Every structure is written in C-alpha cells, then in structure tokens.
C-alpha cells in the first residue's frame, strides 16, 4: 500500500444495525490492518438511506482529508465490515449484506379515510465481498463546460470555463487544464492553458477558465478541454479527462407574426424567422396548424 494513503471506512447504519453509534474520537483509536478504522454513525431515520459503505481517504503527503465517497449503491443493508488492503492498491471489504424490501401497508384513520405507506421488510443475509481499486483519478464535469458569450462572433474574445473534479483517492496540486480548437488527439490545436494551483482533495472540484480570441474568418465548431493533457498524474480512468463545448450553433427565432382576413373562411398569416446564431444559414420551414394551407 502507498504510504501516502491512510483510509477510513465509514458505515452509515440503518436502524436494524446491531452496532451502537460510536463516538468518532473514540472509534478512531481502533486499530485495523493497513491503518483502516471503522466508524459508526447514528441512523438518519430515512427509509431510503439504508446502509451503504462510504470511504474517506487521507493523503499523508498533503496532510489532506478527502470528502466522503460512496462505494456501494444498493437498497441492501451492509454491516459487520471487515476491511483490508490486498495487492497494494485494492481495498477489500468483507461484510454481511441483508436484503431489504418494502411492503405496502394500509391503515384507516378515525375519520374513516384509508391511506397506504411503505414499510421496510428485512430479508435474508448473505456474505459479500467488495473490491475497490484505490488510486488517482482527475476528471472534468461534462455539464460544467460553458463559454462566455454562449455563441460568439468571429474575432470576438470568448472565455471557456470548465470544472475539474478529483474523483480519485489521492490529492493533487498544480493541475493543468488545456483547451483545444478541434479534437486533441487529432488535428486539434492548443489555444490556451490554465493551472489549478490549490490542493484538490479527493471528492473536491475547482473551476478553471481560459480566454481566446476567435479567428476572424470563421467560428470553430467545437472547443475541447482536457485535464492533465501531458499525463503527468496517475489516473485510473482517462476517458473522463476530456469534454467538448460546441460553438457556431444555430439560433432560430420568430421575430414577427401578422395576419389578415382574405375572405370569410380564409386568413393569411405571415411570420418572419431570423437565424441569429453563428452556424450556416439554411432555409427553414416551420409547420402551420392542422387544416391550414401554406401560401
């Protein structure tokens, strides 16, 4: 196991867990293999939050605690955790997993009104094993990629902003994010670069921006952002390091709408549609209501 890791496993117990809620300071003194500690916290009281396994990782090199990371995503209840490290970078947890279902129950009020609600129902318990690979993993949030202005003109300065996220278990600092005109692995040309100087702890995110003046002859169709473009940091997954921001988008809008009466049963409707976007201008036909004819 890397000396920079000192993980803590946190189990959020449901109300049927046999463990009592432990005091954090006291439970931190419990010794487990590979410096793993088990921490129990009180039940939330919510039926939809049953008992998943969470992990908090500590990077000794940066003396930085990360945010809680969820390791299991299921409706079953996990308890009696036995964690250990195997083969260097693999966190192994053996535990009991109890099936939890819901049963619809009907009750009648004093006024005679019937209502139904779901009640948790505990099923069988089996022995399970969780294997989780520990390591660094920097990523970009695809939904965070924006440009200001949203649809720029040729020759206009535009600022690209994206959010970098540390989805791994190691802290990182001085993280570069590069922006490209076109696909980075193809003919894309780097147009700007910025650096996240602060320590990005596990589970944390940070926004980064770069400005660029668009070419005067045309607007690029897409600008890519790539975190760690030179692959200097250890990374469990590289397919989450890149996002694309599309530009030169069309923007059709109805500018005006007028009508006039031609006969008792005939009306003439005229509309003006404007393409105010930066894409290629093309003819566009918009549908008329059913029963109307196009003049």
MARTOR-856041 format. One line per 2 residues: number of its first residue (from 1); their letters; for each residue x, y, z of C-alpha. Coordinates in steps of 0.5 Angstrom, whole numbers, plus 500, padded with zeros to 3 digits. Layout:
NUM = a = X/Y/Z ~ ...;
***
This chain:
1 = xx = 500/500/500 ~ 502/507/498;
3 = xx = 505/511/505 ~ 501/517/502;
5 = xx = 494/513/504 ~ 491/513/511;
7 = xx = 484/511/509 ~ 478/511/514;
9 = xx = 472/507/512 ~ 465/510/515;
11 = xx = 459/506/515 ~ 452/510/516;
13 = xx = 448/505/519 ~ 441/503/519;
15 = xx = 436/503/525 ~ 437/495/525;
17 = xx = 444/495/525 ~ 447/492/532;
19 = xx = 452/496/533 ~ 451/502/537;
21 = xx = 453/509/535 ~ 460/510/536;
23 = xx = 464/517/538 ~ 468/519/533;
25 = xx = 474/521/537 ~ 474/514/541;
27 = xx = 473/510/535 ~ 479/513/531;
29 = xx = 483/509/536 ~ 481/502/534;
31 = xx = 487/499/530 ~ 486/495/524;
33 = xx = 490/492/518 ~ 493/498/514;
35 = xx = 491/503/518 ~ 484/502/517;
37 = xx = 479/505/522 ~ 472/503/523;
39 = xx = 467/509/524 ~ 460/508/526;
41 = xx = 455/514/526 ~ 447/515/528;
43 = xx = 442/513/524 ~ 439/518/519;
45 = xx = 432/516/520 ~ 430/516/513;
47 = xx = 428/509/510 ~ 431/511/503;
49 = xx = 438/512/506 ~ 439/504/509;
51 = xx = 446/502/510 ~ 452/504/504;
53 = xx = 459/504/505 ~ 463/510/505;
55 = xx = 470/512/505 ~ 474/518/507;
57 = xx = 481/518/505 ~ 487/522/508;
59 = xx = 493/524/503 ~ 499/524/508;
61 = xx = 504/527/503 ~ 499/533/503;
63 = xx = 496/532/510 ~ 489/533/507;
65 = xx = 483/529/508 ~ 478/528/502;
67 = xx = 471/528/502 ~ 466/522/504;
69 = xx = 466/517/498 ~ 460/512/497;
71 = xx = 463/505/495 ~ 456/502/495;
73 = xx = 450/504/491 ~ 444/499/493;
75 = xx = 438/498/497 ~ 441/493/502;
77 = xx = 444/494/509 ~ 451/493/510;
79 = xx = 454/491/517 ~ 460/488/520;
81 = xx = 465/491/516 ~ 472/487/515;
83 = xx = 477/492/511 ~ 484/490/509;
85 = xx = 488/492/503 ~ 490/487/498;
87 = xx = 496/487/493 ~ 498/494/494;
89 = xx = 492/498/491 ~ 486/494/492;
91 = xx = 481/496/498 ~ 478/489/500;
93 = xx = 472/489/505 ~ 468/483/507;
95 = xx = 461/484/510 ~ 454/482/511;
97 = xx = 449/484/506 ~ 442/484/508;
99 = xx = 436/484/503 ~ 431/490/505;
101 = xx = 425/491/501 ~ 419/495/502;
103 = xx = 412/492/504 ~ 405/497/503;
105 = xx = 401/497/509 ~ 394/500/509;
107 = xx = 391/504/515 ~ 385/507/517;
109 = xx = 384/514/520 ~ 379/516/526;
111 = xx = 375/519/520 ~ 375/513/516;
113 = xx = 380/515/511 ~ 385/510/508;
115 = xx = 392/511/507 ~ 398/507/505;
117 = xx = 405/507/506 ~ 411/503/505;
119 = xx = 415/499/511 ~ 422/496/510;
121 = xx = 422/489/511 ~ 428/485/512;
123 = xx = 430/479/509 ~ 436/474/508;
125 = xx = 443/476/510 ~ 449/473/506;
127 = xx = 457/474/506 ~ 459/479/501;
129 = xx = 466/482/498 ~ 467/489/496;
131 = xx = 474/490/492 ~ 475/498/490;
133 = xx = 482/500/487 ~ 485/506/490;
135 = xx = 489/511/486 ~ 489/518/483;
137 = xx = 483/520/478 ~ 482/527/475;
139 = xx = 476/529/471 ~ 472/534/468;
141 = xx = 465/535/469 ~ 462/535/462;
143 = xx = 456/539/465 ~ 460/545/467;
145 = xx = 463/547/460 ~ 461/554/458;
147 = xx = 463/559/454 ~ 462/567/455;
149 = xx = 459/569/451 ~ 455/563/449;
151 = xx = 455/564/442 ~ 461/568/440;
153 = xx = 462/572/433 ~ 469/571/429;
155 = xx = 474/576/432 ~ 471/576/439;
157 = xx = 474/574/445 ~ 471/568/449;
159 = xx = 472/565/456 ~ 472/558/457;
161 = xx = 470/555/464 ~ 470/548/466;
163 = xx = 470/545/473 ~ 476/540/475;
165 = xx = 474/534/480 ~ 478/530/484;
167 = xx = 474/523/483 ~ 480/519/486;
169 = xx = 483/518/493 ~ 490/522/492;
171 = xx = 490/529/493 ~ 493/533/487;
173 = xx = 496/540/486 ~ 499/545/480;
175 = xx = 494/541/476 ~ 494/544/468;
177 = xx = 488/544/464 ~ 489/545/457;
179 = xx = 484/548/451 ~ 484/546/444;
181 = xx = 481/548/438 ~ 479/541/435;
183 = xx = 480/534/437 ~ 486/534/442;
185 = xx = 488/527/439 ~ 487/529/432;
187 = xx = 489/536/429 ~ 486/540/435;
189 = xx = 491/546/436 ~ 492/548/443;
191 = xx = 489/555/444 ~ 490/556/452;
193 = xx = 492/553/458 ~ 491/554/466;
195 = xx = 493/551/472 ~ 489/549/479;
197 = xx = 495/552/484 ~ 491/550/490;
199 = xx = 491/543/493 ~ 485/539/490;
201 = xx = 483/534/495 ~ 479/527/494;
203 = xx = 472/529/492 ~ 473/536/491;
205 = xx = 472/541/485 ~ 475/547/482;
207 = xx = 473/551/476 ~ 478/554/471;
209 = xx = 478/559/466 ~ 482/561/459;
211 = xx = 481/566/454 ~ 481/566/447;
213 = xx = 480/571/441 ~ 476/567/436;
215 = xx = 479/567/429 ~ 476/573/424;
217 = xx = 475/568/418 ~ 470/563/422;
219 = xx = 468/561/429 ~ 471/554/431;
221 = xx = 465/548/431 ~ 468/546/438;
223 = xx = 473/547/443 ~ 476/541/448;
225 = xx = 478/542/455 ~ 483/537/457;
227 = xx = 485/536/465 ~ 492/533/466;
229 = xx = 494/534/458 ~ 501/531/459;
231 = xx = 499/525/463 ~ 503/527/469;
233 = xx = 499/525/474 ~ 497/518/476;
235 = xx = 490/516/473 ~ 485/510/474;
237 = xx = 481/513/468 ~ 483/517/462;
239 = xx = 476/517/459 ~ 473/522/464;
241 = xx = 479/527/462 ~ 476/531/456;
243 = xx = 470/535/455 ~ 467/539/449;
245 = xx = 464/545/448 ~ 460/546/441;
247 = xx = 460/553/438 ~ 457/556/432;
249 = xx = 450/554/434 ~ 444/556/430;
251 = xx = 439/560/434 ~ 432/561/430;
253 = xx = 427/565/433 ~ 421/568/430;
255 = xx = 421/576/430 ~ 414/578/428;
257 = xx = 408/575/426 ~ 402/578/423;
259 = xx = 395/576/420 ~ 390/579/415;
261 = xx = 383/577/413 ~ 382/575/406;
263 = xx = 375/572/406 ~ 370/570/411;
265 = xx = 374/563/412 ~ 381/565/409;
267 = xx = 386/568/413 ~ 393/570/411;
269 = xx = 399/569/416 ~ 406/572/415;
271 = xx = 412/570/420 ~ 419/573/420;
273 = xx = 424/568/422 ~ 431/570/424;
275 = xx = 437/566/425 ~ 441/570/430;
277 = xx = 446/564/431 ~ 453/563/428;
279 = xx = 452/557/424 ~ 451/556/417;
281 = xx = 445/560/415 ~ 440/555/412;
283 = xx = 433/555/410 ~ 428/553/415;
285 = xx = 420/551/414 ~ 416/551/421;
287 = xx = 409/548/421 ~ 403/551/421;
289 = xx = 397/549/425 ~ 393/543/422;
291 = xx = 388/545/417 ~ 392/551/415;
293 = xx = 395/552/408 ~ 402/555/406;
295 = x = 402/561/401;
***
